[in-house]
Amino acid sequence: MKVRGMRSLLHSMTRCVCPAGPRACRPGFVSYARAVFLESIRELNKAVPFRPYQLRLTSGITHRVPHPDFIAIAPRGTWVMVSDENDHPYWISTILIEEVTPLKNGAKAAKEKRRS
């Protein structure tokens, strides 16, 4: 399962990201895309057996989720909190999540991309 989404809130304000194109653009598309990501995260957390997955942000940074206990979703779905193996929390707005991808055989997440 691979879910792709918006680049960022600013990007969605400057360019239509609706699948139907700019003429059919709906104001609720940002909420819809966020709901799709949250639903995919919830499904991956409930999978039996659990498979690690990663979140890729619009900046290219990836966060590995090795176990369901390493992620928390806000009640309203506006942010997620991902904790790494050293108990360092990362608070992430769901608008910034670009991709949710299961890792093959529990592989490590790709390293952060360097921008030149």
LORO-81256 format. One record per residue (C-alpha): residue number from 1; x, y, z. Coordinates in Angstrom, 2 decimals. Each point is the difference from the previous one (the first is absolute). Layout:
N
+--------+---------+---------+---------+
: midren :       x :       y :       z :
+--------+---------+---------+---------+
:    NUM :       X :       Y :       Z :
...
+--------+---------+---------+---------+
This chain:
116
+--------+---------+---------+---------+
: midren :       x :       y :       z :
+--------+---------+---------+---------+
:      1 :    0.00 :    0.00 :    0.00 :
:      2 :    1.45 :    3.35 :   -1.00 :
:      3 :   -1.93 :    3.21 :    0.55 :
:      4 :    1.08 :    3.24 :   -1.66 :
:      5 :   -1.30 :    3.45 :    0.78 :
:      6 :    0.43 :    3.74 :    0.02 :
:      7 :    3.31 :    1.82 :    0.06 :
:      8 :   -0.95 :    2.52 :    2.68 :
:      9 :   -2.76 :    2.34 :    1.06 :
:     10 :    1.70 :    2.93 :   -1.73 :
:     11 :    0.34 :   -2.04 :   -3.17 :
:     12 :   -3.67 :   -0.93 :    0.08 :
:     13 :   -0.94 :    3.65 :    0.37 :
:     14 :    2.05 :    1.05 :   -3.01 :
:     15 :   -0.81 :   -2.92 :   -2.28 :
:     16 :   -2.98 :   -2.31 :   -0.16 :
:     17 :    0.75 :   -3.55 :    1.12 :
:     18 :   -3.46 :   -1.43 :   -0.57 :
:     19 :   -0.01 :   -3.18 :   -2.10 :
:     20 :   -2.71 :    1.46 :   -2.24 :
:     21 :    2.02 :    3.14 :   -0.81 :
:     22 :   -0.28 :    3.71 :    0.82 :
:     23 :   -3.52 :    0.48 :   -1.39 :
:     24 :   -1.44 :   -2.66 :    2.28 :
:     25 :    2.09 :    1.04 :    3.01 :
:     26 :   -1.78 :   -0.52 :    3.30 :
:     27 :    0.92 :    1.89 :    3.19 :
:     28 :   -0.26 :   -3.21 :    2.02 :
:     29 :    2.74 :   -1.81 :   -1.93 :
:     30 :    2.67 :    0.87 :    2.59 :
:     31 :   -2.16 :   -1.62 :    2.70 :
:     32 :   -0.63 :   -3.02 :   -2.23 :
:     33 :    3.71 :   -0.57 :   -0.68 :
:     34 :    0.79 :    0.29 :    3.72 :
:     35 :   -2.75 :   -2.53 :    0.79 :
:     36 :    1.44 :   -2.46 :   -2.54 :
:     37 :    3.44 :    0.15 :    1.65 :
:     38 :   -1.43 :   -0.37 :    3.49 :
:     39 :   -2.10 :   -2.98 :   -1.06 :
:     40 :    3.01 :   -1.70 :   -1.62 :
:     41 :    2.07 :    0.58 :    3.16 :
:     42 :   -2.78 :   -1.50 :    2.14 :
:     43 :   -0.25 :   -3.02 :   -2.32 :
:     44 :    3.75 :   -0.59 :    0.12 :
:     45 :   -0.04 :    0.23 :    3.81 :
:     46 :   -2.79 :   -2.61 :    0.26 :
:     47 :    1.58 :   -2.45 :   -2.48 :
:     48 :    0.68 :   -3.49 :    1.32 :
:     49 :    2.86 :   -0.73 :   -0.12 :
:     50 :    1.23 :    3.58 :    0.27 :
:     51 :    2.43 :    1.14 :   -2.70 :
:     52 :    2.18 :    3.07 :    0.58 :
:     53 :   -0.71 :    2.95 :   -2.26 :
:     54 :    1.31 :    3.48 :   -0.62 :
:     55 :   -1.44 :    3.47 :   -0.45 :
:     56 :    1.62 :    2.22 :   -2.62 :
:     57 :   -0.52 :    3.73 :    0.42 :
:     58 :   -0.09 :    2.70 :   -2.65 :
:     59 :    3.56 :    0.98 :    0.99 :
:     60 :    1.25 :   -3.50 :   -0.88 :
:     61 :    0.59 :   -1.01 :    3.63 :
:     62 :   -1.20 :   -3.49 :    0.90 :
:     63 :   -1.14 :   -1.25 :    3.40 :
:     64 :    0.03 :   -3.75 :    0.68 :
:     65 :   -2.82 :   -1.54 :    2.05 :
:     66 :    1.36 :   -3.36 :    1.25 :
:     67 :   -2.98 :   -0.74 :    2.29 :
:     68 :   -3.50 :    1.50 :    0.53 :
:     69 :    1.14 :    1.36 :    3.38 :
:     70 :    2.40 :    2.37 :   -1.82 :
:     71 :   -2.79 :    2.14 :   -1.50 :
:     72 :   -2.95 :    1.94 :    1.41 :
:     73 :   -2.75 :    1.76 :   -1.95 :
:     74 :   -1.72 :    3.11 :    1.34 :
:     75 :   -3.73 :   -0.43 :    0.68 :
:     76 :   -0.90 :    2.48 :   -2.76 :
:     77 :    2.66 :   -1.36 :   -2.36 :
:     78 :    1.90 :    3.26 :   -0.43 :
:     79 :    3.37 :   -1.45 :    1.01 :
:     80 :    1.81 :   -3.24 :    0.74 :
:     81 :    2.80 :   -0.57 :    2.49 :
:     82 :    2.71 :   -2.45 :   -1.02 :
:     83 :    2.61 :   -1.13 :    2.50 :
:     84 :    3.36 :   -1.42 :   -1.05 :
:     85 :    1.90 :   -2.82 :    1.74 :
:     86 :    1.63 :    2.59 :    2.34 :
:     87 :   -3.41 :    1.27 :    1.20 :
:     88 :    0.40 :    3.29 :   -1.88 :
:     89 :   -3.49 :    1.22 :   -1.05 :
:     90 :   -0.69 :    1.60 :   -3.38 :
:     91 :   -3.26 :    1.98 :   -0.26 :
:     92 :   -1.14 :   -0.04 :   -3.64 :
:     93 :   -2.92 :    1.81 :   -1.58 :
:     94 :   -2.00 :   -2.46 :   -2.10 :
:     95 :   -0.02 :    2.53 :   -2.83 :
:     96 :    3.76 :   -0.55 :   -0.39 :
:     97 :   -0.22 :   -3.79 :   -0.45 :
:     98 :    0.63 :   -0.84 :   -3.63 :
:     99 :    0.22 :   -3.79 :    0.05 :
:    100 :   -0.66 :   -2.95 :    2.31 :
:    101 :    1.91 :   -3.13 :   -1.04 :
:    102 :    0.42 :   -3.41 :    1.66 :
:    103 :    3.64 :   -1.04 :    0.35 :
:    104 :    1.10 :   -3.30 :   -1.49 :
:    105 :    1.08 :   -2.51 :    2.67 :
:    106 :    0.33 :    2.72 :    2.64 :
:    107 :    2.71 :    1.81 :   -1.99 :
:    108 :    1.39 :    3.30 :    1.23 :
:    109 :   -1.53 :    3.21 :   -1.34 :
:    110 :    1.89 :    1.79 :   -2.75 :
:    111 :    2.32 :    2.71 :    1.25 :
:    112 :   -1.06 :    3.62 :   -0.17 :
:    113 :    0.59 :    1.53 :   -3.42 :
:    114 :    2.56 :    2.78 :   -0.12 :
:    115 :   -0.94 :    3.08 :   -1.98 :
:    116 :    2.77 :    1.90 :   -1.76 :
+--------+---------+---------+---------+
